[in-house]
């Protein structure tokens, strides 16, 4: 068990109310006075995805609690490190639910862990708000009435980034894929869009996860295939290492394009603009996108130890804020009784926050919002710290994610 009891963070909800929610009826306030909702941030504190989740996700969750204010109940935030291992994550979640009274688990990077935790949450009738696993199966064959999938998924990434590369002439692909659920799903979904656009996949290779540091043999195989595009179906440190080594090999100087199918602003920061310039990626949040995203980032950035929020960590802010709004409306004491009922109420209430703006949650648990295709700026184009992206195109919320009818979620009727 990796749960560090010293990482328990007790956060009492603040005294100020959120105007959009209004005051609670006095009877409900009395009923909730002794109620404490417990939120468990199950994340990667030291591994491949630390910079896009980990401490930054914890800080964003705490910011949501602070911004929510007080509505007659208390909130506690716990943290746990799942080490990117499904068994470790499942053990922590079970301990939280059975012994510690946790009501909702959030974040959960690594798709294999995310799928496992969704199953545990359903078994225990708790809430799972997944912002950082990418597999689209969470709203497909593995959907449950207890899980909401926030921020991004492999279908959206494949459609936006993969589709853009094919339109630009990249009609032959070779994949370098992380060998676990996320990588497999991202390669599968991207292959679909490549083939639909008239392209073809000429080969692929799987690399171990976690722990791969040397991508040279994989890059040699990719170059030997003569594919126009090398698709990186990985994330985090793996993506950073693969891009750096591709630059050292001079891959792009020979005319081959690198399709980074999942890249976060923190990866660009790690690469540096000189190496990352010209790369194209898709995110659903960027700190400098609009006034609301800048306002959120301004509130939280001093708590991030020189990091900036990625879409994954920012998605935790949005999902926790929405959960707390729903808990206030239905009563925190009632929210503790049934995770499935709470998730149903979350789907019924429109979403609105400084991360994604206005949106909604579909029947299959997919939180829908726009997706943005960005190009990484050249060093001379950047005007300040973390000024890394220029917007190429926006995909509307109703078009960004897989159609409800195509996912195979058993919760979808007809």
SULMO-V205632 format. One record per backbone hydrogen bond with DSSP energy under -1.0 kcal/mol. NH is the residue of the N-H (numbers start at 0). CO is the residue of the C=O. E is the energy in kcal/mol with one decimal. If there is no record, write none. Layout:
nh = [NH & NH]
co = [CO & CO]
e = [E & E]
This chain:
nh = [6 & 7 & 8 & 20 & 21 & 28 & 29 & 30 & 31 & 34 & 36 & 38 & 39 & 40 & 41 & 42 & 49 & 52 & 55 & 56 & 57 & 58 & 59 & 60 & 61 & 62 & 63 & 64 & 65 & 66 & 67 & 68 & 69 & 73 & 75 & 76 & 77 & 79 & 81 & 84 & 88 & 89 & 90 & 91 & 92 & 93 & 94 & 95 & 96 & 97 & 98 & 99 & 101 & 102 & 103 & 104 & 105 & 106 & 107 & 107 & 113 & 114 & 115 & 116 & 117 & 118 & 119 & 120 & 121 & 122 & 123 & 125 & 126 & 127 & 128 & 129 & 130 & 131 & 137 & 138 & 139 & 141 & 142 & 146 & 147 & 148 & 149 & 151 & 153 & 156 & 157 & 158 & 159 & 160 & 161 & 162 & 163 & 164 & 165 & 166 & 167 & 168 & 169 & 170 & 172 & 173 & 174 & 175 & 176 & 177 & 178 & 179 & 183 & 184 & 185 & 186 & 187 & 188 & 189 & 190 & 191 & 192 & 193 & 194 & 195 & 196 & 197 & 198 & 199 & 201 & 204 & 206 & 218 & 219 & 220 & 221 & 222 & 223 & 224 & 225 & 228 & 229 & 230 & 231 & 232 & 233 & 236 & 237 & 239 & 240 & 241 & 242 & 243 & 244 & 245 & 246 & 247 & 248 & 250 & 254 & 255 & 256 & 258 & 260 & 260 & 266 & 267 & 268 & 269 & 270 & 271 & 275 & 276 & 277 & 278 & 280 & 282 & 288 & 293 & 294 & 295 & 296 & 297 & 298 & 299 & 300 & 302 & 303 & 306 & 313 & 314 & 316 & 317 & 318 & 319 & 320 & 321 & 322 & 323 & 324 & 325 & 326 & 327 & 328 & 329 & 330 & 334 & 335 & 336 & 337 & 338 & 341 & 342 & 343 & 344 & 345 & 346 & 347 & 348 & 350 & 352 & 356 & 358 & 359 & 361 & 364 & 366 & 367 & 370 & 371 & 372 & 373 & 374 & 375 & 376 & 380 & 386 & 387 & 389 & 391 & 392 & 394 & 398 & 399 & 405 & 411]
co = [3 & 4 & 76 & 17 & 17 & 24 & 25 & 26 & 27 & 31 & 73 & 75 & 103 & 77 & 105 & 79 & 46 & 48 & 52 & 52 & 53 & 54 & 55 & 56 & 57 & 58 & 59 & 60 & 61 & 62 & 63 & 64 & 15 & 34 & 36 & 8 & 38 & 40 & 42 & 81 & 84 & 85 & 86 & 87 & 88 & 89 & 90 & 91 & 92 & 93 & 94 & 94 & 95 & 37 & 37 & 126 & 39 & 128 & 41 & 105 & 109 & 110 & 111 & 112 & 113 & 114 & 115 & 116 & 117 & 118 & 119 & 120 & 102 & 145 & 104 & 147 & 106 & 106 & 134 & 135 & 136 & 136 & 139 & 143 & 127 & 364 & 129 & 149 & 133 & 152 & 153 & 154 & 155 & 156 & 156 & 157 & 159 & 160 & 161 & 162 & 163 & 165 & 164 & 168 & 199 & 228 & 202 & 230 & 204 & 232 & 206 & 177 & 179 & 180 & 181 & 182 & 183 & 184 & 185 & 186 & 187 & 188 & 189 & 190 & 191 & 192 & 194 & 193 & 170 & 172 & 174 & 176 & 214 & 215 & 216 & 217 & 218 & 219 & 220 & 222 & 171 & 256 & 173 & 258 & 175 & 231 & 47 & 234 & 235 & 236 & 237 & 238 & 239 & 240 & 241 & 242 & 243 & 244 & 245 & 251 & 250 & 227 & 229 & 231 & 258 & 263 & 263 & 264 & 265 & 266 & 267 & 271 & 272 & 375 & 275 & 373 & 371 & 285 & 289 & 290 & 291 & 292 & 293 & 294 & 295 & 296 & 299 & 300 & 303 & 309 & 310 & 312 & 313 & 314 & 315 & 316 & 317 & 318 & 319 & 320 & 321 & 322 & 323 & 324 & 325 & 326 & 330 & 331 & 333 & 333 & 124 & 337 & 338 & 339 & 340 & 341 & 342 & 343 & 344 & 358 & 356 & 352 & 350 & 367 & 365 & 361 & 148 & 359 & 394 & 282 & 392 & 280 & 389 & 278 & 387 & 377 & 383 & 385 & 374 & 372 & 372 & 370 & 395 & 395 & 402 & 408]
e = [-2.3 & -1.4 & -2.1 & -1.6 & -1.2 & -2.3 & -2.2 & -2.0 & -1.9 & -2.5 & -2.7 & -3.1 & -3.1 & -3.3 & -1.8 & -2.7 & -1.7 & -1.1 & -1.2 & -1.5 & -1.9 & -2.3 & -2.1 & -2.3 & -2.4 & -1.9 & -1.8 & -2.0 & -2.3 & -3.0 & -2.2 & -1.4 & -1.3 & -2.6 & -2.6 & -2.3 & -2.9 & -2.1 & -2.4 & -2.1 & -2.7 & -2.6 & -2.1 & -2.2 & -2.5 & -2.5 & -2.1 & -2.8 & -2.8 & -3.1 & -2.4 & -1.6 & -2.3 & -2.4 & -1.6 & -2.5 & -2.6 & -1.4 & -2.5 & -1.0 & -2.6 & -2.7 & -1.5 & -2.7 & -2.1 & -1.4 & -1.8 & -2.9 & -1.8 & -2.2 & -2.3 & -2.7 & -2.0 & -2.6 & -2.9 & -2.4 & -1.0 & -1.9 & -1.4 & -1.4 & -1.3 & -2.0 & -1.7 & -1.1 & -2.4 & -2.7 & -3.1 & -1.7 & -2.2 & -2.3 & -2.5 & -2.6 & -2.4 & -1.8 & -1.1 & -1.2 & -1.7 & -1.9 & -1.9 & -2.1 & -1.3 & -2.0 & -2.3 & -1.8 & -2.0 & -2.0 & -1.9 & -2.8 & -2.6 & -2.3 & -2.6 & -2.1 & -2.4 & -2.4 & -2.6 & -2.5 & -2.5 & -2.7 & -2.3 & -2.5 & -1.5 & -1.3 & -2.6 & -2.6 & -2.1 & -1.4 & -1.6 & -2.8 & -2.4 & -2.9 & -2.2 & -2.9 & -2.4 & -2.2 & -1.9 & -2.1 & -2.5 & -2.2 & -1.1 & -1.5 & -2.1 & -2.9 & -2.5 & -2.9 & -2.3 & -1.0 & -1.3 & -1.2 & -2.0 & -2.7 & -2.4 & -2.7 & -2.4 & -2.4 & -2.1 & -2.1 & -2.0 & -1.9 & -2.4 & -1.7 & -1.3 & -3.0 & -2.7 & -1.3 & -1.1 & -1.1 & -1.6 & -2.1 & -2.0 & -2.2 & -2.7 & -2.6 & -2.3 & -2.3 & -2.3 & -2.3 & -2.1 & -2.2 & -2.2 & -2.0 & -2.4 & -2.2 & -2.3 & -1.7 & -1.7 & -2.5 & -2.1 & -1.6 & -1.1 & -2.5 & -2.1 & -1.1 & -1.9 & -2.5 & -2.4 & -2.3 & -2.1 & -2.3 & -2.4 & -2.0 & -2.3 & -2.5 & -2.2 & -1.8 & -2.8 & -1.9 & -2.3 & -1.4 & -1.1 & -1.0 & -2.3 & -1.9 & -2.6 & -2.2 & -2.0 & -2.0 & -2.1 & -1.4 & -1.5 & -1.8 & -1.1 & -1.7 & -2.2 & -1.2 & -2.8 & -1.8 & -2.4 & -2.5 & -2.1 & -2.5 & -2.9 & -3.3 & -2.4 & -2.7 & -3.1 & -1.7 & -1.9 & -1.4 & -1.9 & -3.3 & -1.3 & -3.2 & -1.8 & -1.7 & -1.9 & -1.6]
